[in-house]
Amino acid sequence: MALMQVQVSFGCCEVKVGMHQGSALSLLLFVIVMEAIYREFRVALPWELLYADDLVVIAETEDLVKRLNEWKNNVENRGMRVNMNKTKVMIHEERQKPLQKAAIWPCGVCGRGVGCNSIQCTSCHKWVHKRCSGITGSMYKVMKSFICRGCSNPEISIGHTSVDIGASANLEVVDKFCYVGDMLSVDGDADASVEARIRIGWIKFRQLVSLLTNRDI
C-alpha cells in the first residue's frame, strides 16, 4: 500500500486579503468551495483523506500515479494547482534508508532494542519484536519455523527513491511524512509520531527553561 501527501493551493482568482484568523465564516466558505470542486472526481474513504488543503491519496497498486494525475488535472482545470515540491510518496514496508542499529540486541526489522516479547529468525538468527514479526497468535507455535520479513522479502530494506508521474515530474519516496500534525511511518507504527512529539516537547521546554528556573517568578 502506498500513501501520497498533496498540498493544494488556490489560484482561481486574485486574493488581496488573507483569510481572517478565527473567522468561522471564512472556514465555512473554504469547505463549501472544496466540497463542490472535488465532488465530481473523488472516490471515497479511506482511499482519499482530505483535511482543508492537505490531501492523502491511498492505493494498493500502481494506481496511485493514476489517482494523483486525476486529482492534479481536475484541480488545475478549476484554476488551482498542486504543489509538487511538497508532494511525497510513502510505500508501506519499503524503506529508503538502511536500518540503524541503536541497541546491543537490535530488532532485525526496525533496528530498536528487543526485550522478552521477541522471536528469533531461523534464517538470519536475528531477534525480532512481535509487533514487527507479523505474528498474530502465540509465538511459540511458529518458533522453530519463523522467518522474518527481511529474509522472506529482501527488497523491504531499501526500495525506490522516486516515482515518475509523467510530465517530467518525479516524486520523492520517503520513510515518513507529517500529515495534520501527526507523523506517519513506513512501518505503520506510532514510534515516529511519539519521537516527534517528544522532540517538540523538549524544544518548547528549552525555550522556556529560563522562565521556569527564574527564582523571582
ZABAVEX-942936 format. One line per field, with one value per residue (C-alpha): residue in three letters; x, z, y. Coordinates in Angstrom, 1 decimal. Layout:
N
res = [Ala | ...];
X = [X | ...];
Z = [Z | ...];
Y = [Y | ...];
This chain:
217
res = [Met | Ala | Leu | Met | Gln | Val | Gln | Val | Ser | Phe | Gly | Cys | Cys | Glu | Val | Lys | Val | Gly | Met | His | Gln | Gly | Ser | Ala | Leu | Ser | Leu | Leu | Leu | Phe | Val | Ile | Val | Met | Glu | Ala | Ile | Tyr | Arg | Glu | Phe | Arg | Val | Ala | Leu | Pro | Trp | Glu | Leu | Leu | Tyr | Ala | Asp | Asp | Leu | Val | Val | Ile | Ala | Glu | Thr | Glu | Asp | Leu | Val | Lys | Arg | Leu | Asn | Glu | Trp | Lys | Asn | Asn | Val | Glu | Asn | Arg | Gly | Met | Arg | Val | Asn | Met | Asn | Lys | Thr | Lys | Val | Met | Ile | His | Glu | Glu | Arg | Gln | Lys | Pro | Leu | Gln | Lys | Ala | Ala | Ile | Trp | Pro | Cys | Gly | Val | Cys | Gly | Arg | Gly | Val | Gly | Cys | Asn | Ser | Ile | Gln | Cys | Thr | Ser | Cys | His | Lys | Trp | Val | His | Lys | Arg | Cys | Ser | Gly | Ile | Thr | Gly | Ser | Met | Tyr | Lys | Val | Met | Lys | Ser | Phe | Ile | Cys | Arg | Gly | Cys | Ser | Asn | Pro | Glu | Ile | Ser | Ile | Gly | His | Thr | Ser | Val | Asp | Ile | Gly | Ala | Ser | Ala | Asn | Leu | Glu | Val | Val | Asp | Lys | Phe | Cys | Tyr | Val | Gly | Asp | Met | Leu | Ser | Val | Asp | Gly | Asp | Ala | Asp | Ala | Ser | Val | Glu | Ala | Arg | Ile | Arg | Ile | Gly | Trp | Ile | Lys | Phe | Arg | Gln | Leu | Val | Ser | Leu | Leu | Thr | Asn | Arg | Asp | Ile];
X = [0.0 | 1.3 | 0.4 | 0.8 | 0.6 | -0.6 | -0.7 | -3.4 | -3.4 | -5.9 | -5.1 | -8.5 | -8.8 | -6.7 | -6.8 | -5.9 | -6.9 | -5.9 | -8.2 | -9.2 | -7.8 | -10.5 | -13.3 | -15.9 | -17.3 | -14.0 | -13.6 | -17.1 | -16.7 | -13.5 | -15.0 | -18.0 | -15.8 | -13.6 | -16.6 | -18.1 | -14.8 | -13.8 | -17.3 | -17.2 | -13.9 | -13.4 | -13.6 | -14.3 | -12.7 | -10.2 | -8.7 | -8.7 | -8.2 | -8.8 | -8.2 | -8.5 | -6.0 | -3.9 | -4.7 | -3.6 | -4.2 | -4.0 | -3.8 | -2.9 | -1.1 | 0.4 | -3.0 | -1.5 | 0.0 | -3.3 | -5.2 | -2.7 | -2.9 | -6.7 | -6.6 | -3.9 | -5.7 | -9.1 | -8.0 | -5.8 | -8.8 | -10.6 | -8.0 | -6.0 | -2.6 | -0.9 | 2.3 | 4.6 | 7.5 | 5.6 | 4.2 | 5.8 | 5.3 | 5.5 | 5.4 | 4.3 | 7.1 | 9.6 | 12.4 | 14.6 | 17.3 | 19.2 | 18.2 | 20.5 | 21.4 | 20.6 | 20.9 | 23.1 | 20.4 | 18.6 | 15.4 | 16.0 | 13.2 | 13.0 | 16.5 | 15.4 | 16.3 | 14.4 | 13.1 | 11.4 | 8.5 | 10.5 | 11.3 | 14.4 | 14.6 | 15.7 | 17.3 | 19.4 | 19.2 | 18.3 | 15.7 | 12.5 | 9.8 | 6.4 | 4.9 | 7.4 | 7.1 | 3.5 | 2.6 | -1.0 | -1.2 | 1.3 | 4.9 | 5.8 | 3.8 | 6.0 | 9.3 | 11.1 | 10.0 | 9.8 | 11.4 | 11.5 | 10.3 | 13.9 | 14.8 | 11.5 | 11.4 | 14.9 | 13.5 | 11.9 | 15.1 | 15.8 | 13.3 | 12.5 | 13.9 | 11.5 | 8.2 | 7.7 | 4.3 | 4.8 | 5.3 | 8.9 | 8.0 | 9.5 | 8.2 | 10.5 | 9.8 | 10.2 | 10.1 | 7.8 | 5.9 | 3.8 | 0.1 | -2.2 | 0.5 | 1.0 | 4.0 | 3.1 | 5.8 | 6.5 | 6.4 | 2.8 | 3.6 | 3.4 | 7.1 | 7.9 | 4.9 | 5.9 | 9.5 | 8.4 | 6.1 | 8.8 | 11.3 | 8.9 | 8.2 | 11.9 | 12.3 | 9.5 | 10.9 | 14.3 | 12.7 | 11.0 | 13.8 | 15.0 | 11.5 | 10.9 | 14.2 | 13.8 | 13.7 | 12.0 | 9.0];
Z = [0.0 | -0.8 | 0.5 | -1.0 | 0.5 | -1.7 | -0.9 | -2.9 | -3.1 | -4.7 | -7.8 | -9.4 | -8.5 | -7.2 | -3.4 | -1.9 | 1.7 | 3.5 | 5.4 | 8.7 | 11.7 | 13.8 | 11.4 | 11.3 | 8.1 | 6.2 | 7.1 | 6.1 | 2.7 | 2.2 | 3.0 | 0.7 | -2.2 | -1.7 | -1.4 | -4.6 | -6.5 | -5.7 | -5.6 | -9.2 | -9.1 | -5.6 | -4.7 | -1.0 | 2.3 | 3.1 | -0.4 | -0.2 | 3.1 | 2.7 | 5.5 | 4.5 | 1.6 | 2.6 | 0.6 | 1.1 | -1.8 | -1.0 | -3.4 | -3.1 | -6.5 | -9.1 | -9.5 | -7.1 | -10.1 | -11.9 | -8.9 | -8.4 | -12.0 | -11.9 | -8.9 | -10.4 | -13.7 | -12.2 | -9.7 | -12.4 | -14.7 | -11.9 | -11.5 | -8.7 | -8.7 | -6.8 | -5.1 | -6.4 | -4.3 | -1.1 | -2.6 | -1.3 | -1.7 | 1.0 | 0.2 | 3.0 | 4.4 | 1.8 | 3.4 | 1.6 | 4.3 | 5.9 | 9.4 | 12.1 | 14.9 | 18.1 | 20.6 | 21.7 | 20.6 | 17.7 | 16.1 | 12.7 | 11.2 | 13.0 | 14.5 | 18.0 | 21.1 | 21.7 | 25.0 | 26.3 | 23.8 | 20.7 | 18.5 | 16.7 | 12.9 | 11.8 | 8.7 | 9.9 | 13.6 | 14.5 | 17.2 | 16.1 | 18.1 | 18.0 | 16.5 | 13.7 | 13.1 | 11.8 | 14.1 | 15.4 | 17.8 | 20.0 | 19.0 | 20.5 | 17.8 | 15.0 | 16.9 | 15.0 | 11.5 | 11.9 | 9.1 | 9.5 | 6.8 | 5.9 | 4.9 | 3.2 | 1.2 | 0.9 | -1.1 | 2.0 | 3.3 | 0.6 | -2.3 | -4.8 | -4.3 | -6.6 | -8.5 | -12.1 | -12.6 | -16.1 | -17.4 | -16.4 | -12.7 | -10.1 | -6.6 | -3.7 | -1.9 | 1.9 | 5.0 | 6.9 | 6.5 | 8.6 | 8.0 | 10.0 | 12.7 | 13.1 | 11.8 | 9.6 | 9.3 | 6.7 | 9.4 | 10.3 | 14.0 | 16.2 | 17.1 | 14.7 | 15.9 | 19.6 | 18.9 | 17.0 | 19.9 | 22.5 | 20.4 | 20.0 | 23.8 | 24.6 | 22.2 | 23.9 | 27.3 | 26.4 | 25.1 | 28.5 | 30.7 | 31.6 | 32.7 | 34.6 | 36.6 | 37.4 | 41.2 | 41.0 | 39.3];
Y = [0.0 | 3.5 | 6.9 | 10.2 | 13.7 | 16.5 | 20.2 | 22.1 | 25.9 | 28.3 | 30.2 | 30.7 | 34.4 | 37.3 | 37.4 | 40.8 | 40.0 | 36.8 | 34.5 | 36.2 | 34.3 | 32.8 | 33.6 | 30.8 | 32.2 | 32.0 | 28.4 | 27.5 | 29.2 | 27.3 | 24.0 | 24.7 | 25.5 | 22.5 | 20.2 | 21.5 | 21.2 | 17.6 | 16.1 | 15.1 | 13.1 | 11.9 | 8.2 | 7.6 | 6.9 | 5.5 | 6.0 | 9.8 | 11.8 | 15.5 | 17.9 | 21.5 | 21.8 | 18.7 | 15.6 | 12.0 | 9.6 | 5.9 | 2.9 | -0.8 | -1.0 | 1.3 | 3.0 | 5.7 | 7.5 | 7.4 | 8.7 | 11.6 | 12.7 | 12.7 | 15.0 | 17.1 | 17.5 | 18.2 | 20.9 | 22.6 | 22.7 | 24.6 | 27.2 | 25.6 | 23.9 | 21.0 | 21.9 | 19.1 | 20.3 | 19.3 | 16.1 | 12.9 | 9.1 | 6.5 | 2.8 | 0.6 | -1.7 | -0.4 | 1.5 | 4.1 | 4.2 | 1.3 | 0.5 | 1.9 | -0.3 | 1.7 | -1.1 | -4.0 | -6.5 | -4.7 | -5.9 | -7.5 | -5.4 | -2.0 | -1.8 | -1.0 | -3.0 | -6.2 | -7.4 | -10.6 | -10.3 | -11.2 | -14.2 | -15.3 | -15.7 | -19.2 | -17.8 | -14.8 | -15.6 | -12.1 | -11.3 | -9.6 | -7.8 | -9.5 | -6.3 | -6.4 | -10.2 | -10.1 | -13.0 | -12.6 | -15.6 | -17.4 | -17.1 | -20.5 | -22.3 | -20.9 | -20.5 | -23.3 | -22.2 | -18.4 | -16.3 | -12.5 | -10.1 | -9.1 | -12.6 | -13.5 | -10.3 | -8.7 | -5.8 | -4.4 | -3.0 | -0.4 | 0.3 | 3.1 | 6.6 | 8.3 | 7.8 | 9.1 | 10.5 | 11.8 | 15.3 | 15.2 | 15.1 | 12.8 | 12.5 | 11.7 | 8.4 | 8.8 | 6.7 | 9.1 | 12.3 | 14.7 | 14.9 | 17.1 | 17.4 | 13.7 | 11.7 | 8.7 | 6.0 | 3.3 | 0.7 | 1.5 | 2.0 | 5.1 | 5.2 | 8.1 | 10.1 | 9.6 | 10.6 | 13.7 | 14.8 | 14.2 | 16.2 | 19.1 | 19.0 | 19.2 | 22.1 | 24.0 | 23.2 | 24.6 | 27.8 | 28.3 | 27.0 | 30.5 | 31.4 | 28.1 | 28.4 | 32.1 | 32.4 | 35.8 | 34.2];
